[in-house]
Amino acid sequence: MRRVARHLEASAASVIGQFHRRRGQGGQDGWSTASGDGWAVAVVADGVSASPGSEIGARLAARWLAATAATELTAGKAAADLATISRWVEALTDRLEGLAQEMAWPGDGPVYAIADYFLFTVQMAVVDRARYCVAGIGDGIVGKDGEWIILEAEQAGPTCPMYARVGADVLDAPVDTSVQLHLEGPRDDFDRLVVATDGCLDFLEGKPAPLTRLVEDPDAIWRPARMQAQLEHLCARFGWPPDDATIAVIGAVG
């Protein structure tokens, strides 16, 4: 029988992929984590490469979602469920759409600012005092205790939350921007929850997968600098991934 976790920690790490390194660019991923008395949250957001400033939206989104979740979790609210995460994502897209409206050139709608700055995928893990939930929009990787779910991009490319805020005539095909549930269960039914961008796919080869060994490192959970160093070590050993690779972990410790 699994022991109920006495304490939760959240940590994350990120590296820039070879594609962006060769072009002299920074990474386009965003991440944010937070934890408190009986709760934790971890978010990763992956900016679309074709969008020149998508890292801005990805980083804003990750920080905003984590901060919003932390506010409600600190207040003792039950928040580890699909409906709550969907509400947060909807509120985020409201805020970004308003900002895109303010950034629009005279006579233009918000679509150009959205395309330049606010196209990203997002995956989120939330643990409250009773349950956990992992959900998001778009491609990436999620995992629980070494079991991985690879979230494939659609044929036309990754789905982004902000596609819901542009006209149907702008998109090549109808897009489902609803938040998708990946994992859920009782709070005492996990040791590690992981959300990661698709740049981490290269580290899922082999048994055990290098990514599994990374998240099982107990020191990396409460020491973000160690998790960062361990991710960079994986890159040095197995090769730097083509795309940015970002991982965020919630771990039960103590």
N, C-alpha and C positions, 0 to 999 in steps of 0.2 A: 504493500500500500504506500502510495506516494505521501511524503510528509508535507504538510501545509507550509508554504514558504513564510518565513518570519519577516523577510525583508526583500525589497525589490530595488534593483539598480538598472540604469539604462545608460548605454554607451554607444558611440558611433565612430566611424572612420571613413575616409574618402581619399581616393587617388585620381589623378588626371590621366585619362586614356591617351594612348599613343597618337590617335588622330588629332586631338587638340594640342598635344605637345609639339607635333611636327609643324603645326600651323602657328605656334607661338601663342596659343590661347590658354586661358584658364579653364577649369572644369565647369560644366553646366549642371551639375547635380547640386541639390540642396538637402540638408538634413537638420533635424533638431530632436533632442531628447529631454525628458524631465522625469523626475520621480519624487515621491513624497511618502507620507505616512499611509502605507497600504495601497499605493497606486503607482503607475508608471505609464509613460507614453513614448513612442518612438515613431518618427516620420522620416521618409525619404521621398524626394521629388526629383524627377529626371527631366531636365530641359531638352526640348526637341532641337537636334543639331542644326536643322535648317533655319531655325529662328535665331537671328543675330544676338539677341539679348535675353534668351530664355533662362539663363542662370539667375537673372533678377527675379523673375516670377517664381522659379523653383525655390529659391532661398526665402523669399517672402512667404510663400505658401507653407513651407515646412515650419518656419518660425511661428507663423500665425496660427496654424492648426495645433501645434504643440502648446502654445501659450493659452489658446482657448480651451483645450482639453485640460490643461493643468489648473486653470481657474475653476472649472466645474468639479474636477476631481478633488481639489483641495477643499471645496465646499461640501464634500461628502456625497455628491450626486452619483447615482449609478449611470455610467456612461459607456461601458464596454458592450455596445450593441450596434447593429447596423443602422438603425434609425437615427441614433445620436450622431454617429460619424457622418451619415448622409446630411444631417442638418448642418453640421460644421462645414462640410464641403460646399453646400449651397450658400451659406453665409459668406464663405471665402470668395466664391465666384461673384456674388453681389458686390463685394468690396472692390474686387479687381475690375469688374465691369465699370463701376463708377469712376475708378481711377483712369481706365482707358478712355472713358468719355472726356475726362478733363484733359487728357493728353492728345486728343484728336485735333487734327488741323481743321480750320474753318471749312465747313461744308462736307467734311468726312464724318463717318460714324466711327465707332470704337474698334472696328475690325482690324485696322492696320496696327494700332498700338497693341492689340491682343496678339497679333501674329508676330510682332517684333519682340515682345517681352513676356507674354503670359501663357505660352504653350509649354506644358509640362505634364508628366504623369505623376501620380502620387500613390504611395502605399503607407498604411498607418496601422500600428499595433497599440491597443489600449488595454490596460488592466485596471479594474477598479477593485473594491474590497470584496467582491463576490465572483466576478467573471473576467474573462479575457475575450478580445475580439480583434481580428486582423481583417482589414478591408481596404479597398482602394479602387483606383481607376487607371487602366493602362497596363503596360507590360512591366516586368520586373521579376523578383523572386521573393517568396515568403516561406518561412519554415518554422517548425516546432520540433525541438529535441532531435535534430539531425534528419528529420524527414522534410523534403523540399518540394515545393510546388512552383513550377516554372510557368509564369504568366506570359503567354505569347502575344506579340503584337498582331493586330489585324493586318490583312493583306495590304491595305492602303497605308499602314503605318500605325504608330501607337495612338490610342485614344486619350484625349486630354479633357480635363473638366471644363475648360473654357470654350470648347466646341459648342457647348450648350448656349453660349452667349453670342454666337454669330449666326447670320442668316443661313437657312438651308441651301440657298443658291450659291453660297461660298464653298460649301463642302462637296466633294465628289460623290459622296453616298451618305445615306442616313447613318448617324452615329449614336450608339447607346452610351450616354454619359452618366448613367446611374452608377452609384457606388456598388461594387461587387463584394460580397462576403466570401472570404477565403478560409478562415478558421475561427472557431469560437468554442468556449467551454468553461468549466468551473475554474476559478482562480488557482486552485491547488493542483491542477492537472497539467502543469508544464514546468520545465526547468529553464528553457530558453525559447523566446519568441524572436523571430528575425524578420526584418523587412529590408530589401536590398534592390538596387537598380540592376538592370540587365547586364551591365558591365561586369558583374560578379559571376556570370555564367561560366567563364573559363576556370573558375576555382571549384566547380562541382564535379570535375572529372576525377576518377579514382575512388578507392574505398579504403579507409574513410576519405571523403572529399576534404581537400584542404580547408574549404570554408567551414566544414563541420568542426575540424580541429580548432579553428580560430575561435568560433563562438563558444566552444567548450572550455576555453582557457579561463579559469576562475578569476585570475588577476585582471584580465582584459575587461571584465564587466564593470569593475569599479575604478579602473584606471584607464581613461580614454587615451592617454599617451601611449600606453602599452598596446591597446587595440590598433592605434594608428601605426605603430612600429611593426606589429605583427602583419598587418595588411601590406605594408611596404615590403616586408620580408617575403611574403607570398609572391609579390610582383617580381622581386629580384630572383627568386628561385624558379618560378614557373613562367615568367615572361609578363611584361606589362600588358594589360588588356587593351584592345583597340579603343574601347569606349571608357568613359569615366566609370569607376566602380565605387559604390558607396554602400555601406552596410550599417544598420542600426539594430541593436540587440537589447532586449529586456531580459534580465536574468534574475532568478530566485537565488538568494544567497543567505548564508547564516544558518 
